[in-house]
Structure formats: structure tokens, C-alpha cells
């Protein structure tokens, strides 16, 4: 995967997570897992 493709995917995923964060129908556990996955994806250790 090229860097540009990766950046577009992260931008898209961030938008989805941002909308899910605001939606009261999304369970709290799903929000926590999504934030952890995003943090892992952006981590310099990965």
C-alpha cells in the first residue's frame, strides 16, 4: 500500500469514527475499540 493510499484510508476512517462518536446508538464498547484501533494505526511503534 502506498503512503497516499494509506493516508486517504486513515482520513476516511477518522471521519467514520468521528460520526460514530457522536451517534448515541453506537455502544460505548464499540467506541473504545475504534479509538484504540485508530491509536494503534497512528502509533509510530506499528
Order of alpha helices (4+ residues) and beta strands (2+ residues): alpha-alpha
